[in-house]
Amino acid sequence: MSSNEITMNEVEIDTGLSQEERAKIEKAQPMWKMVLTQFMEHKAAVAGAVVITFLMLVAIFANQIQSLTDLDPDAQNVGNRYLAPMTTAQVGQDVRETDIERYITANPEIADKVQKALVEKGVVQVAEADALYELAAQDVKQALSHLESLNVAEATGLVSLFKEFETFHLFGTDELGRDVFIRLVYGTRVSMGVGVLVAIASALVGLLIGSIAGFYGGIIDTVLMRVTDALLSLPHIPVLIVIAAIDLTKIPWLKALVSTSNESVFKMIIILCIFSWMTVARLVRGSILSIREREFVLAARTLGAKDSTIIVRHMFPNVIAPILVSITLGVGESILFEAALSFLGLGIMPPMPSWGNMLNNAQELIYQAPFLAILPGVMILITTISFNYLGDGLQNAIDPKAIRR
């Protein structure tokens, strides 16, 4: 190649763009990265997302938390009612005797050796057959010291059993001696589960009705929106009281799904779904009305696309942003609604714990044990605020006008 020849790499094509504009193009980010960057700048939304993630993990792994803490949300111990937070307590005498009986039945030879050693050392003054029962009637720490002083290898299993007779209550106990911490954990599963399910269901129903009403217009739009207005105008509390009185187990097609233990949860989800999709439907309808005459919709019609294809493939992606925001805000509203109904005795029924019925149980004990009302109330407050901040952050991040390119 001669020196007069110029390679293509040395040619600068004049595109009409300045050097600064070309630099901006080179630095352009994909859409998801711009949305993520915008969201991360909203510190309150990030904090809300962290809190919600933590609560979701607690709800998912509630059974594992129960196994690690060895606490039962339904275990009652009326001798240890209203214990203050950070308190250690001993299980009831009936529980100890039952566990001892099971141990003796499962390990008769080991139990005989330990009971014989207890009588020989003078720890108990009863017959050998009743030695372990007599030991279980003593203070747990004292009984453990006696077992450890026997120097009998077979006593190891009993030492582990007696250690379970002493429980630590991080948040104290309620009016029936049940551990508040583990009930809050399972209450997180119920309240968060109901809130998320209702928000997703209402978003799907609202998306379907709003898109049909906005796309077709005319008589279809009129009928669907009048139904929406009618449901919005209903007084919620009287209707909820009527629906709460219905026995779902007597409805033939629900018998297979509903049982006595989960009826209140199904009823709560149905009630909240009935009264939570109207706002989403109106929001989607407004968005569909604004885009149904756009060029890309007209182009799809010209090419012979079906109405369902136009709605699902071309319109739905354009209303995802308001739907996501509506879902996040709807979860907080559903949790508040569930808490209010459970507080009134119309929602999740005991013994299944939820934040709302825990507040209901604590309303008469506000002076005697204020932590019983404060703890679930704080959980409701934190969760609702976190979802509201998350929705605010998503709205700012997804809004094209707010994205800094």
N, C-alpha and C positions, 0 to 999 in steps of 0.2 A: 504494500500500500504506500503510495507516494505521500509526501508531506503536505501536498495540496489537498488531499482527500480529507473529509471531515466525517468522523464517525457519528452514529446516531446519538450516542451518549453525550456528545458535545453540542448537540443542537438544542436550543431552548425554544420550545414552541410557544408562541404568543397566544395565550388563551384569553387575554383581556382582563385577567385577574391580577391584582397587586400581590406583592410578596406577603403582606400581612394576611390577605384573604386566603392565599394558598396555605399558609401556616395553620390557619384556623381549620381548613378542610382536613389537613393531615392529622390534626389533634382531635377530630370529631370522634365522639364515643358512641357506642351502640346504645339503643334506647333503654335497655334494661339497666345498663351501668349508670346512665343519667338519672333514671328513677331511683336507683339505690343510693346514689350520691346525694340526691335531693332529700331522700328520706332520712339518711344518716345525719343530715344537718339539723333535723328536728329532734333535739335532745330528749324532750318529753316523750315523743313518740317511740324513740329507741328504748327509753326506760320502760314505757308501757309494754312494748313487745317482749322485753326481758321478763317482766313480771308475769305476763300472760303465758309465756313459754314455761316458766317455772311452775305455775299453777296447773298447766296442762300435764306436765310430767308428774306432779303430785297426784292428779286425778287418775292418770294411766297406771301408775305404780302404787296405788293405794293398798292393794293386797300385799305387795312386797314390804311396804312400810309397816303394815300390821304384823307381818312375820318377824321383821327385825326388832320391833318394839315389844312384841308379845302382848299386845293390847287388843282387846275385843271391844268394838264400838257399842255392842249391846250388853256387855257384861255389867251387871248391877252389883253394887256393894253398899247397901243402905247405911252401913256403919261408918262409911267414909264419904258422907255427903258434904258438898260445899267446901271441899279442901281448896286451899289457896294454891296459886301456881307455884311450881318448883317444890312440890311436896312429895315425900315418900310415904307410902301407905302399905298396909298388909291386907291381903285378900281375906274374905270371910271364912269363918270356921267351916261352913258347909262345903265350900270349894276345896279347902285343904283335905277334909275327910274323903271327899270324892276322889281327889287325885291320889291320895294315899291308898285307897282301896283298889284303884286301877293298877297302881304300881305293884301292890302285893299280889294281885291276880296274875299280872304279867311276869313277875319275878319272885315266885314263892320261896325258893331256896335262899336267894340273897336276902330277902326280907326276914326270914327266920334267923339267919346269922346276925344281922344287924340288931334285931329286937332282943336276941339273947345277950349280945354285947351291952346293950343299953341297960338291961336288968342287972347284969353282973356288975357293971360299974356303978350302979345305984343312981343313974340319971333319972329313971322313972321308978315308981313304987307300985307297979301293976303287973298283971300277968304278961308273959311274953307276947301273947296274941294281940294284946292291946297296947304294946309299948310304943309303936309308931303313932298311933292315934293320940296317945297321951303327949308325945313329943310335939305333934302338930298343934296341940292346944296351947303350947307355950309361945312366948315371943319368938319371932322368926330368927332374929339375930342370936338369941340365946340358944335356940334349937340348933342352929348352924354350928355354933361353937361346940356344943355337945357332940354332934356328929363328927366334926373334924378332930376332936380329941380322942375318938375311939381307936384311931390307928388301924382301922379295918378297911382293907382294899375294896370290899364290896359296898362300902358306904358312899363311894364317889357318885353313883347315880342318884342317890337320895340327896346328896349335897346340892346337886344341880336342880333337883326338883324343889327343894326348900328355898333355893334362891329365887325361884319363880313366884313364891308366895309373897314376895316384896316387890311392889311396883312403884315406878317413879312417874309422877304426873306433871308434865311440863306446864300445862295450862290449868291444872287442878281438876276437880270433878264437879258434876252437875247435881241436880236434885235427887237423882237416883244412884249416885256414886259412880256414874260412868265417866270414863276418861274424856275430857273435853278435846284434847289434842287429836286423838284418833277419830273422834266424831267430826271435827273440823276437816280432817283429811277426807273422810267419806262424804262429808257435806260438799267439799270442793268437787268431787266426782259428780254428785247429783246436780248441783247448781250449774256448774260449767257445762255438763252434758246437756241439760235441758236448754240452757241459753244458746249453745252452739247449734244444737239440732233445730231449735225453733227458728234461729236466724237463717240457717241454710234453707229450711223448708219454706219459710216466708219469702226468701229471695227467689227461689225457684217458681213458686206460685205467682208472685208479683211479676217476675220476668215473663212468664207465659201470658198472663192476662194483659199486662201492659203492652207487650209487643203486638199481640193480636189486635187490641183496641187501637193502638197507634197506627198500625200498618193498614188495616182495612178501613177504619173510620166509619162514617155513616151510622146505620142502625146498630151495627155490632159495637161500635165505640160507645154509642149512647146507652145501650143496655148494660154493658160491662161497667161503665163508669157510674151508672145509677145504682147498680148493685154495690159497688165500692162505696159510694156516698151513703147508702143505706146502712152498711156495716159500720162506717165511721160515726154515724149519728146515734147508734145504739148506746144506751147507758151500760157500760161494761160490767160494773159490779153486780147489778141484779141478774144480768144474763149469766155471768160467771157462777153465781150462786145456784142458778137453775141447772146449769151444765154439771156443776160439781156434785149435784144430788143424783145424777144418773148413774145407775149401776151398769158399768160397761161389760161385766161378765154375763149379763143376760142378753146381750146383743149377739146373735148367732155367729156372724162372721168375725167377731172379735174374741170368741171363746178360746181359740187356739193361741192367741197372743197375750191375752190379759189374764193375770192371776191375782189373788188377793194381795200378794206382796208387792207387785209392780203396778197395780191399778192406778194409784195416785199419780205415778210418774207418767203413764200413758195419758191419763186424763189431763194433767197439766200441759203436756206437749200439745194435745189436741186443742185445748182452750186457747193457748197462746198462739198457735198457728192460725186459728180462726180470726184473731184480732190483730195480727201483726203484718199481713201481706199488703194491706191497702196503700200504705205510704210508698212501698217499693213499686207497686203497680202504677201509681201516678207518676213517679219519677221516671220509670222506664217509658211510659206512654209519651211523656214530654220529650224525651230524648229521641224516640222513634219518629215522632212528628217532625222534629227538626232535621232529620237526615233522610226521610223517605223520598224526598224529591232531589236528593243530591245526584251528581253525575254518575257515580259508581253504581247507584241503585238503578238508574235509568239504563245504564249500559248492560247490567245484568238482565233486566227485563227484555231489552232489545235482543239479547243473545238467546232468549227463550228459557231463562232459568225459572224454576218453579218458585211459588211464593214461600214455601218452607225453606228452600235453599237460600233465597234472598234474606229471609229473617235470620236463619241460623248462621250462615257463613259470612254475610255482609253486614248485618245490623247488630247482632249480638256482640261482636268484638268492639263495637263503638259505644256500647253501654256497660262494658265490663267495669270501667273506672267508677261510675256512681254505684254500681252494684256492690263492689268490694267495700266501698265506704259505708254503704247501707248495712252490709252484713256485720261489719265491726261495730258500728253503732247499735245495731239491732241486738247483738249479744248482750251488751250492757243493759239495754232496756228490758230484755227478757229476764235477765237475772234479777233486776229490780222488781219486775212484775211477779216473778215466782216467789221472791222473798215477801212481797206484800200479801199475796194470796195465802202463802203458808203461815204468815204471821196472823192472818185472820182465821186460820183453821180450815181453809178451802183448798190448800195446795198439797204438798208432799206430806203424807201422814206419818206420824211416828209408828214404829221405832226407827224407820228409815231416816237418817239425819240429813237435813239440808240447812243452809244458813238461815232461811226464813223460819222454819219451825223451831230451830234453836233459839231464835229471838223470841218466838211466841212462848216457849217454855220459860224463858228468863224474865218475862215482863213483870211477874209478881215477886221476883227476887232481886230487883234492881238495887235495893239497899242492903240486903243480906249478902249477896254475891254479885257485885256489879260486873265482874269480869265475864260472867256468863252472857251478858248482853253486849259488852264492849267488843269481845273478840269476834263474834260473827258479824257484828255491825261494821267493824274495821275491815273485815274480809270483803264484804259487799262494797264498801266505799272504795277500797283499793282496786278491786277488779273492775268496777264500773268506770272509774277515772282512767285506768289503764286502757280499756277498750276505747273510750272516748278520745284519748290522746293518740292511740294507734289509728283510729279513723281519720283524725285531723291530719296526722302525718301522711297517711296514704293519699288523702285528698290533695294535699300540697304537692306530693311527689308525682302523682299521676296526671295532674292538671297540665295540659300542654302550655298554657299561658305562664305557669309558674316555673317551668323547667328552664334553667339557664344552660343554653347549649354552648 
